[in-house]
Amino acid sequence: MTLLTVDTSDHVTTLTLNRPDTMNPLGAKGDGDAFAAACDAINADMDVRCVILTGAGRAFSAGGDIKAMKQRTGTFGGTAPEISDGYR
């Protein structure tokens, strides 16, 4: 499922985290790139005057993917120092 949906209407862009079944977690591979690309596109659109960041479903965002944290997979794979080094 696509992490983000982007909708622009009347100078307002709504950027929606779109993983409602898992409460819109962040941290999967490519999430940062997807977020950066969406922000770059919004910044380049001179007609946009306001951006709303929201989450689909019942939660804005659970934060990090709790299952990946528990299983130490994906972005959360490795020891604490290895995970920390991955964010530098």
N, CA, C and O atoms as CSV, one atom per row, in Angstrom:
chain,resi,resn,atom,element,x,y,z
A,1,MET,N,N,0.846,-1.175,0.000
A,1,MET,CA,C,0.000,0.000,0.000
A,1,MET,C,C,0.891,1.237,0.000
A,1,MET,O,O,1.936,1.265,0.650
A,2,THR,N,N,0.475,2.227,-0.717
A,2,THR,CA,C,1.211,3.481,-0.799
A,2,THR,C,C,1.205,4.196,0.542
A,2,THR,O,O,0.161,4.312,1.183
A,3,LEU,N,N,2.362,4.671,0.963
A,3,LEU,CA,C,2.479,5.360,2.245
A,3,LEU,C,C,1.659,6.640,2.266
A,3,LEU,O,O,0.971,6.915,3.250
A,4,LEU,N,N,1.721,7.430,1.194
A,4,LEU,CA,C,1.103,8.755,1.192
A,4,LEU,C,C,0.125,8.935,0.045
A,4,LEU,O,O,0.318,8.415,-1.054
A,5,THR,N,N,-0.924,9.681,0.329
A,5,THR,CA,C,-1.771,10.185,-0.740
A,5,THR,C,C,-1.709,11.704,-0.656
A,5,THR,O,O,-1.615,12.273,0.431
A,6,VAL,N,N,-1.760,12.345,-1.805
A,6,VAL,CA,C,-1.671,13.794,-1.881
A,6,VAL,C,C,-2.866,14.299,-2.676
A,6,VAL,O,O,-3.130,13.838,-3.786
A,7,ASP,N,N,-3.580,15.247,-2.095
A,7,ASP,CA,C,-4.741,15.837,-2.767
A,7,ASP,C,C,-4.647,17.350,-2.619
A,7,ASP,O,O,-4.477,17.863,-1.513
A,8,THR,N,N,-4.757,18.060,-3.735
A,8,THR,CA,C,-4.714,19.519,-3.706
A,8,THR,C,C,-6.010,20.070,-4.262
A,8,THR,O,O,-6.468,19.674,-5.334
A,9,SER,N,N,-6.593,20.991,-3.511
A,9,SER,CA,C,-7.832,21.645,-3.913
A,9,SER,C,C,-7.859,23.043,-3.314
A,9,SER,O,O,-7.611,23.218,-2.121
A,10,ASP,N,N,-8.161,24.037,-4.142
A,10,ASP,CA,C,-8.289,25.425,-3.666
A,10,ASP,C,C,-7.082,25.877,-2.845
A,10,ASP,O,O,-7.249,26.425,-1.755
A,11,HIS,N,N,-5.884,25.658,-3.347
A,11,HIS,CA,C,-4.635,26.106,-2.736
A,11,HIS,C,C,-4.261,25.361,-1.450
A,11,HIS,O,O,-3.311,25.746,-0.768
A,12,VAL,N,N,-4.995,24.304,-1.117
A,12,VAL,CA,C,-4.711,23.525,0.092
A,12,VAL,C,C,-4.353,22.094,-0.327
A,12,VAL,O,O,-5.100,21.437,-1.053
A,13,THR,N,N,-3.203,21.634,0.145
A,13,THR,CA,C,-2.789,20.257,-0.118
A,13,THR,C,C,-2.958,19.443,1.153
A,13,THR,O,O,-2.508,19.843,2.227
A,14,THR,N,N,-3.610,18.301,1.019
A,14,THR,CA,C,-3.749,17.367,2.136
A,14,THR,C,C,-2.835,16.182,1.862
A,14,THR,O,O,-2.984,15.477,0.864
A,15,LEU,N,N,-1.894,15.981,2.763
A,15,LEU,CA,C,-0.939,14.880,2.691
A,15,LEU,C,C,-1.377,13.864,3.746
A,15,LEU,O,O,-1.342,14.148,4.943
A,16,THR,N,N,-1.789,12.681,3.294
A,16,THR,CA,C,-2.377,11.684,4.198
A,16,THR,C,C,-1.503,10.446,4.296
A,16,THR,O,O,-1.180,9.819,3.287
A,17,LEU,N,N,-1.119,10.096,5.529
A,17,LEU,CA,C,-0.465,8.814,5.770
A,17,LEU,C,C,-1.521,7.748,5.506
A,17,LEU,O,O,-2.614,7.809,6.070
A,18,ASN,N,N,-1.209,6.776,4.659
A,18,ASN,CA,C,-2.243,5.878,4.159
A,18,ASN,C,C,-1.956,4.407,4.432
A,18,ASN,O,O,-1.908,3.592,3.511
A,19,ARG,N,N,-1.766,4.078,5.692
A,19,ARG,CA,C,-1.669,2.674,6.121
A,19,ARG,C,C,-2.611,2.486,7.313
A,19,ARG,O,O,-2.165,2.164,8.414
A,20,PRO,N,N,-3.903,2.685,7.093
A,20,PRO,CA,C,-4.847,2.699,8.212
A,20,PRO,C,C,-4.958,1.378,8.961
A,20,PRO,O,O,-5.251,1.376,10.157
A,21,ASP,N,N,-4.729,0.255,8.285
A,21,ASP,CA,C,-4.865,-1.049,8.955
A,21,ASP,C,C,-3.842,-1.246,10.072
A,21,ASP,O,O,-4.072,-2.012,11.008
A,22,THR,N,N,-2.707,-0.544,9.964
A,22,THR,CA,C,-1.658,-0.671,10.975
A,22,THR,C,C,-1.406,0.653,11.688
A,22,THR,O,O,-0.353,0.839,12.298
A,23,MET,N,N,-2.355,1.561,11.616
A,23,MET,CA,C,-2.307,2.867,12.283
A,23,MET,C,C,-1.179,3.755,11.760
A,23,MET,O,O,-0.557,4.499,12.518
A,24,ASN,N,N,-0.925,3.664,10.441
A,24,ASN,CA,C,-0.031,4.579,9.738
A,24,ASN,C,C,1.387,4.671,10.310
A,24,ASN,O,O,1.878,5.773,10.556
A,25,PRO,N,N,2.047,3.535,10.525
A,25,PRO,CA,C,3.405,3.599,11.062
A,25,PRO,C,C,4.397,4.129,10.033
A,25,PRO,O,O,4.154,4.077,8.828
A,26,LEU,N,N,5.499,4.629,10.526
A,26,LEU,CA,C,6.603,5.077,9.677
A,26,LEU,C,C,7.821,4.235,9.985
A,26,LEU,O,O,7.913,3.640,11.058
A,27,GLY,N,N,8.746,4.180,9.063
A,27,GLY,CA,C,9.993,3.474,9.315
A,27,GLY,C,C,10.288,2.352,8.341
A,27,GLY,O,O,11.364,1.756,8.394
A,28,ALA,N,N,9.346,2.049,7.447
A,28,ALA,CA,C,9.622,1.018,6.448
A,28,ALA,C,C,10.608,1.572,5.419
A,28,ALA,O,O,10.712,2.785,5.232
A,29,LYS,N,N,11.314,0.687,4.772
A,29,LYS,CA,C,12.274,1.099,3.757
A,29,LYS,C,C,11.567,1.951,2.703
A,29,LYS,O,O,10.528,1.559,2.170
A,30,GLY,N,N,12.129,3.098,2.413
A,30,GLY,CA,C,11.574,3.982,1.392
A,30,GLY,C,C,10.626,5.040,1.923
A,30,GLY,O,O,10.267,5.961,1.190
A,31,ASP,N,N,10.206,4.933,3.189
A,31,ASP,CA,C,9.277,5.924,3.747
A,31,ASP,C,C,9.858,7.330,3.726
A,31,ASP,O,O,9.177,8.283,3.346
A,32,GLY,N,N,11.109,7.461,4.132
A,32,GLY,CA,C,11.744,8.781,4.151
A,32,GLY,C,C,11.833,9.375,2.763
A,32,GLY,O,O,11.590,10.567,2.577
A,33,ASP,N,N,12.181,8.549,1.782
A,33,ASP,CA,C,12.275,9.021,0.404
A,33,ASP,C,C,10.906,9.444,-0.127
A,33,ASP,O,O,10.792,10.452,-0.825
A,34,ALA,N,N,9.871,8.674,0.203
A,34,ALA,CA,C,8.515,9.011,-0.251
A,34,ALA,C,C,8.056,10.329,0.361
A,34,ALA,O,O,7.458,11.165,-0.317
A,35,PHE,N,N,8.338,10.504,1.633
A,35,PHE,CA,C,7.955,11.738,2.320
A,35,PHE,C,C,8.711,12.929,1.729
A,35,PHE,O,O,8.122,13.983,1.489
A,36,ALA,N,N,10.010,12.762,1.496
A,36,ALA,CA,C,10.827,13.845,0.926
A,36,ALA,C,C,10.349,14.215,-0.471
A,36,ALA,O,O,10.263,15.397,-0.803
A,37,ALA,N,N,10.036,13.215,-1.294
A,37,ALA,CA,C,9.564,13.481,-2.656
A,37,ALA,C,C,8.234,14.232,-2.637
A,37,ALA,O,O,8.033,15.165,-3.414
A,38,ALA,N,N,7.329,13.825,-1.750
A,38,ALA,CA,C,6.037,14.513,-1.647
A,38,ALA,C,C,6.234,15.958,-1.208
A,38,ALA,O,O,5.597,16.863,-1.746
A,39,CYS,N,N,7.108,16.180,-0.240
A,39,CYS,CA,C,7.373,17.545,0.238
A,39,CYS,C,C,8.036,18.391,-0.837
A,39,CYS,O,O,7.718,19.572,-0.976
A,40,ASP,N,N,8.950,17.805,-1.599
A,40,ASP,CA,C,9.590,18.535,-2.693
A,40,ASP,C,C,8.561,18.967,-3.732
A,40,ASP,O,O,8.594,20.098,-4.217
A,41,ALA,N,N,7.639,18.051,-4.071
A,41,ALA,CA,C,6.604,18.381,-5.054
A,41,ALA,C,C,5.680,19.477,-4.537
A,41,ALA,O,O,5.296,20.373,-5.288
A,42,ILE,N,N,5.328,19.410,-3.272
A,42,ILE,CA,C,4.466,20.436,-2.672
A,42,ILE,C,C,5.185,21.781,-2.658
A,42,ILE,O,O,4.594,22.807,-2.995
A,43,ASN,N,N,6.450,21.778,-2.273
A,43,ASN,CA,C,7.230,23.024,-2.238
A,43,ASN,C,C,7.373,23.646,-3.621
A,43,ASN,O,O,7.445,24.869,-3.743
A,44,ALA,N,N,7.414,22.832,-4.646
A,44,ALA,CA,C,7.570,23.333,-6.011
A,44,ALA,C,C,6.274,23.908,-6.581
A,44,ALA,O,O,6.307,24.632,-7.577
A,45,ASP,N,N,5.150,23.600,-5.969
A,45,ASP,CA,C,3.845,24.066,-6.457
A,45,ASP,C,C,3.525,25.422,-5.817
A,45,ASP,O,O,3.103,25.488,-4.663
A,46,MET,N,N,3.727,26.479,-6.566
A,46,MET,CA,C,3.548,27.830,-6.034
A,46,MET,C,C,2.075,28.172,-5.762
A,46,MET,O,O,1.792,29.201,-5.148
A,47,ASP,N,N,1.144,27.338,-6.203
A,47,ASP,CA,C,-0.278,27.571,-5.923
A,47,ASP,C,C,-0.689,27.080,-4.540
A,47,ASP,O,O,-1.748,27.457,-4.038
A,48,VAL,N,N,0.140,26.243,-3.920
A,48,VAL,CA,C,-0.183,25.705,-2.601
A,48,VAL,C,C,0.102,26.763,-1.536
A,48,VAL,O,O,1.203,27.309,-1.463
A,49,ARG,N,N,-0.904,27.039,-0.718
A,49,ARG,CA,C,-0.765,28.029,0.354
A,49,ARG,C,C,-0.798,27.388,1.740
A,49,ARG,O,O,-0.365,27.994,2.719
A,50,CYS,N,N,-1.307,26.171,1.817
A,50,CYS,CA,C,-1.457,25.502,3.104
A,50,CYS,C,C,-1.318,23.995,2.892
A,50,CYS,O,O,-1.759,23.461,1.875
A,51,VAL,N,N,-0.700,23.317,3.860
A,51,VAL,CA,C,-0.579,21.858,3.814
A,51,VAL,C,C,-1.152,21.291,5.101
A,51,VAL,O,O,-0.827,21.744,6.198
A,52,ILE,N,N,-2.001,20.305,4.948
A,52,ILE,CA,C,-2.577,19.584,6.091
A,52,ILE,C,C,-1.960,18.193,6.090
A,52,ILE,O,O,-2.013,17.489,5.082
A,53,LEU,N,N,-1.381,17.798,7.207
A,53,LEU,CA,C,-0.821,16.459,7.369
A,53,LEU,C,C,-1.762,15.685,8.271
A,53,LEU,O,O,-2.028,16.089,9.402
A,54,THR,N,N,-2.263,14.570,7.764
A,54,THR,CA,C,-3.243,13.781,8.508
A,54,THR,C,C,-2.967,12.298,8.301
A,54,THR,O,O,-2.081,11.921,7.534
A,55,GLY,N,N,-3.723,11.472,8.985
A,55,GLY,CA,C,-3.605,10.030,8.844
A,55,GLY,C,C,-4.944,9.416,8.492
A,55,GLY,O,O,-5.980,9.841,9.004
A,56,ALA,N,N,-4.931,8.418,7.622
A,56,ALA,CA,C,-6.154,7.706,7.260
A,56,ALA,C,C,-6.576,6.798,8.417
A,56,ALA,O,O,-5.731,6.294,9.157
A,57,GLY,N,N,-7.858,6.597,8.564
A,57,GLY,CA,C,-8.355,5.691,9.593
A,57,GLY,C,C,-8.453,6.350,10.952
A,57,GLY,O,O,-8.655,7.559,11.060
A,58,ARG,N,N,-8.306,5.545,11.981
A,58,ARG,CA,C,-8.569,6.011,13.340
A,58,ARG,C,C,-7.384,6.654,14.053
A,58,ARG,O,O,-7.529,7.130,15.178
A,59,ALA,N,N,-6.218,6.676,13.418
A,59,ALA,CA,C,-5.037,7.244,14.075
A,59,ALA,C,C,-4.229,8.071,13.087
A,59,ALA,O,O,-4.161,7.760,11.898
A,60,PHE,N,N,-3.615,9.136,13.606
A,60,PHE,CA,C,-2.690,9.909,12.774
A,60,PHE,C,C,-1.511,9.022,12.408
A,60,PHE,O,O,-1.270,8.754,11.231
A,61,SER,N,N,-0.778,8.568,13.414
A,61,SER,CA,C,0.346,7.660,13.188
A,61,SER,C,C,0.729,7.008,14.509
A,61,SER,O,O,0.799,7.664,15.549
A,62,ALA,N,N,0.971,5.719,14.447
A,62,ALA,CA,C,1.418,4.982,15.631
A,62,ALA,C,C,2.891,5.268,15.920
A,62,ALA,O,O,3.420,4.836,16.944
A,63,GLY,N,N,3.547,5.990,15.024
A,63,GLY,CA,C,4.981,6.234,15.147
A,63,GLY,C,C,5.723,5.197,14.339
A,63,GLY,O,O,5.420,4.995,13.163
A,64,GLY,N,N,6.687,4.539,14.946
A,64,GLY,CA,C,7.416,3.475,14.266
A,64,GLY,C,C,6.586,2.208,14.187
A,64,GLY,O,O,5.619,2.045,14.931
A,65,ASP,N,N,6.959,1.319,13.295
A,65,ASP,CA,C,6.256,0.050,13.115
A,65,ASP,C,C,6.597,-0.868,14.295
A,65,ASP,O,O,7.695,-1.422,14.365
A,66,ILE,N,N,5.646,-1.021,15.213
A,66,ILE,CA,C,5.866,-1.785,16.449
A,66,ILE,C,C,6.231,-3.235,16.148
A,66,ILE,O,O,7.104,-3.793,16.813
A,67,LYS,N,N,5.584,-3.859,15.164
A,67,LYS,CA,C,5.911,-5.248,14.820
A,67,LYS,C,C,7.348,-5.363,14.345
A,67,LYS,O,O,8.049,-6.303,14.720
A,68,ALA,N,N,7.804,-4.407,13.515
A,68,ALA,CA,C,9.191,-4.438,13.040
A,68,ALA,C,C,10.159,-4.211,14.190
A,68,ALA,O,O,11.232,-4.812,14.229
A,69,MET,N,N,9.783,-3.344,15.129
A,69,MET,CA,C,10.639,-3.110,16.303
A,69,MET,C,C,10.780,-4.391,17.113
A,69,MET,O,O,11.886,-4.773,17.495
A,70,LYS,N,N,9.653,-5.056,17.374
A,70,LYS,CA,C,9.653,-6.268,18.197
A,70,LYS,C,C,10.438,-7.389,17.513
A,70,LYS,O,O,11.189,-8.116,18.164
A,71,GLN,N,N,10.259,-7.522,16.194
A,71,GLN,CA,C,10.917,-8.589,15.443
A,71,GLN,C,C,12.323,-8.192,14.983
A,71,GLN,O,O,13.057,-9.012,14.431
A,72,ARG,N,N,12.689,-6.932,15.215
A,72,ARG,CA,C,13.981,-6.392,14.787
A,72,ARG,C,C,14.216,-6.636,13.299
A,72,ARG,O,O,15.228,-7.204,12.890
A,73,THR,N,N,13.240,-6.184,12.499
A,73,THR,CA,C,13.334,-6.315,11.049
A,73,THR,C,C,13.268,-4.939,10.402
A,73,THR,O,O,12.939,-3.944,11.048
A,74,GLY,N,N,13.588,-4.906,9.108
A,74,GLY,CA,C,13.512,-3.647,8.367
A,74,GLY,C,C,14.429,-2.596,8.965
A,74,GLY,O,O,15.580,-2.881,9.293
A,75,THR,N,N,13.927,-1.401,9.103
A,75,THR,CA,C,14.686,-0.282,9.654
A,75,THR,C,C,15.153,-0.564,11.073
A,75,THR,O,O,16.140,0.014,11.528
A,76,PHE,N,N,14.451,-1.449,11.777
A,76,PHE,CA,C,14.752,-1.720,13.180
A,76,PHE,C,C,15.593,-2.979,13.379
A,76,PHE,O,O,15.727,-3.462,14.503
A,77,GLY,N,N,16.157,-3.511,12.303
A,77,GLY,CA,C,17.003,-4.694,12.391
A,77,GLY,C,C,18.374,-4.350,12.937
A,77,GLY,O,O,18.953,-3.338,12.541
A,78,GLY,N,N,18.899,-5.146,13.818
A,78,GLY,CA,C,20.235,-4.938,14.352
A,78,GLY,C,C,20.225,-4.494,15.795
A,78,GLY,O,O,19.178,-4.419,16.437
A,79,THR,N,N,21.406,-4.203,16.289
A,79,THR,CA,C,21.551,-3.737,17.664
A,79,THR,C,C,21.205,-2.251,17.734
A,79,THR,O,O,21.079,-1.587,16.706
A,80,ALA,N,N,21.054,-1.740,18.944
A,80,ALA,CA,C,20.727,-0.315,19.109
A,80,ALA,C,C,21.754,0.589,18.420
A,80,ALA,O,O,21.351,1.518,17.719
A,81,PRO,N,N,23.077,0.356,18.590
A,81,PRO,CA,C,24.047,1.209,17.894
A,81,PRO,C,C,23.953,1.099,16.364
A,81,PRO,O,O,24.119,2.093,15.657
A,82,GLU,N,N,23.686,-0.114,15.857
A,82,GLU,CA,C,23.553,-0.289,14.408
A,82,GLU,C,C,22.333,0.454,13.883
A,82,GLU,O,O,22.394,1.081,12.826
A,83,ILE,N,N,21.236,0.388,14.611
A,83,ILE,CA,C,20.023,1.082,14.205
A,83,ILE,C,C,20.269,2.587,14.222
A,83,ILE,O,O,19.890,3.295,13.289
A,84,SER,N,N,20.906,3.073,15.287
A,84,SER,CA,C,21.208,4.495,15.411
A,84,SER,C,C,22.111,4.968,14.275
A,84,SER,O,O,21.892,6.044,13.719
A,85,ASP,N,N,23.116,4.180,13.930
A,85,ASP,CA,C,24.034,4.553,12.853
A,85,ASP,C,C,23.312,4.634,11.512
A,85,ASP,O,O,23.724,5.388,10.631
A,86,GLY,N,N,22.250,3.870,11.354
A,86,GLY,CA,C,21.487,3.887,10.113
A,86,GLY,C,C,20.756,5.198,9.887
A,86,GLY,O,O,20.357,5.495,8.761
A,87,TYR,N,N,20.575,5.984,10.936
A,87,TYR,CA,C,19.865,7.255,10.807
A,87,TYR,C,C,20.808,8.434,10.614
A,87,TYR,O,O,20.354,9.573,10.507
A,88,ARG,N,N,22.098,8.184,10.567
A,88,ARG,CA,C,23.060,9.281,10.386
A,88,ARG,C,C,23.353,9.513,8.943
A,88,ARG,O,O,24.142,10.397,8.608
